[in-house]
Amino acid sequence: AGGRVVNLIGNHEHLNVRGALQYAGTLEALEYGGLLQQRQAFKADGWIGRQVAQEFQAAVVVDGTVFVHAGILPEFAAGGVDKLNDMVRSSLYFPTETNVFAQQGPFWLRRYAMG
């Protein structure tokens, strides 16, 4: 990628923006000043939440290869990465009818890793 860094949204970012911090440990919460501060940081108007919504991507194509956090099924790839990124951004903080955050979505899919 020529030194380019692309931040991808993964399942933990998704959980954090939804306020589900079950995977965050006590030490991690302390880095934010406590659990309430950590939750606030990941809200839509929080400093990390804004960054995730504006700068992170669900998928990116680099030199003809698609990168996502977990895996991508044809139903999500069919519209291209721009459509997927738009769908994720529009539903990240405001849940919609999309199943992009479900077990078979690009943040949780383990089909390819498990064989």
C-alpha positions as CSV (number, residue, x, y, z in Angstrom):
1,A,0.0,0.0,0.0
2,G,3.0,2.3,-0.3
3,G,3.1,3.0,3.5
4,R,-0.6,4.0,3.6
5,V,-2.4,3.1,6.8
6,V,-6.1,2.3,6.7
7,N,-8.1,1.9,9.9
8,L,-10.7,-0.8,9.5
9,I,-13.7,-1.1,11.7
10,G,-13.7,-4.4,13.5
11,N,-16.1,-6.2,15.9
12,H,-14.5,-4.5,19.0
13,E,-15.0,-1.0,17.5
14,H,-18.6,-1.9,16.7
15,L,-19.1,-3.2,20.3
16,N,-17.5,-0.1,21.8
17,V,-19.6,2.4,19.8
18,R,-22.7,0.5,20.9
19,G,-21.6,0.8,24.5
20,A,-21.0,-3.0,24.9
21,L,-17.7,-3.0,26.8
22,Q,-17.7,-6.6,28.0
23,Y,-14.3,-7.2,26.2
24,A,-12.7,-4.1,27.7
25,G,-10.8,-4.8,30.9
26,T,-10.5,-2.7,34.0
27,L,-7.0,-1.4,33.0
28,E,-8.4,-0.3,29.6
29,A,-11.2,1.6,31.3
30,L,-8.7,3.3,33.6
31,E,-6.8,4.6,30.5
32,Y,-10.0,6.6,29.7
33,G,-10.4,7.8,33.3
34,G,-13.1,5.1,34.0
35,L,-15.9,3.2,32.4
36,L,-18.2,6.2,32.0
37,Q,-15.5,8.2,30.3
38,Q,-14.7,5.2,28.0
39,R,-18.3,4.9,27.0
40,Q,-18.5,8.7,26.3
41,A,-15.3,8.5,24.2
42,F,-17.0,6.0,21.9
43,K,-20.4,7.7,21.6
44,A,-21.3,9.4,18.3
45,D,-20.2,12.7,19.7
46,G,-17.2,11.4,21.6
47,W,-13.6,12.0,20.4
48,I,-13.1,8.3,19.4
49,G,-16.6,7.8,18.1
50,R,-16.3,10.7,15.7
51,Q,-13.0,9.3,14.4
52,V,-14.4,5.8,13.9
53,A,-17.5,7.2,12.1
54,Q,-15.5,9.6,9.9
55,E,-12.2,7.9,9.2
56,F,-12.5,4.2,9.7
57,Q,-13.7,2.0,6.9
58,A,-15.5,-1.3,6.8
59,A,-13.6,-2.4,3.7
60,V,-10.9,-1.1,1.4
61,V,-9.4,-2.3,-1.8
62,V,-5.6,-2.1,-2.1
63,D,-3.9,-3.3,-5.4
64,G,-7.0,-5.3,-6.3
65,T,-7.3,-7.1,-2.9
66,V,-10.3,-6.4,-0.6
67,F,-9.5,-6.1,3.1
68,V,-12.1,-6.3,5.9
69,H,-11.8,-7.2,9.5
70,A,-13.2,-10.7,9.4
71,G,-14.5,-11.9,6.0
72,I,-17.0,-10.8,3.4
73,L,-19.8,-12.7,1.8
74,P,-21.0,-12.0,-1.8
75,E,-24.2,-10.2,-0.5
76,F,-22.0,-7.5,1.1
77,A,-19.4,-7.4,-1.7
78,A,-21.9,-7.1,-4.5
79,G,-22.4,-3.4,-4.2
80,G,-18.7,-2.6,-3.9
81,V,-16.7,-1.2,-1.0
82,D,-18.1,2.3,-1.2
83,K,-21.6,1.1,-0.8
84,L,-20.6,-1.1,2.1
85,N,-18.7,1.7,3.8
86,D,-21.7,4.0,3.4
87,M,-24.1,1.4,4.8
88,V,-21.8,0.9,7.8
89,R,-21.4,4.6,8.5
90,S,-25.1,5.3,8.3
91,S,-26.0,2.4,10.7
92,L,-23.0,2.5,13.0
93,Y,-24.8,4.6,15.7
94,F,-28.3,4.4,14.3
95,P,-29.3,0.8,13.8
96,T,-31.2,0.1,10.6
97,E,-32.6,-3.0,8.9
98,T,-29.2,-4.0,7.7
99,N,-27.6,-7.2,8.9
100,V,-24.1,-5.9,8.3
101,F,-23.3,-6.2,12.0
102,A,-24.7,-9.8,12.3
103,Q,-22.6,-13.0,12.7
104,Q,-22.3,-13.3,8.9
105,G,-21.3,-9.7,8.4
106,P,-17.8,-8.4,7.6
107,F,-17.0,-7.8,11.3
108,W,-17.8,-11.2,12.7
109,L,-17.7,-13.8,9.8
110,R,-15.3,-16.6,10.7
111,R,-16.1,-18.9,7.7
112,Y,-12.8,-18.4,5.9
113,A,-10.6,-18.5,9.0
114,M,-12.2,-21.7,10.2
115,G,-11.9,-23.5,6.9
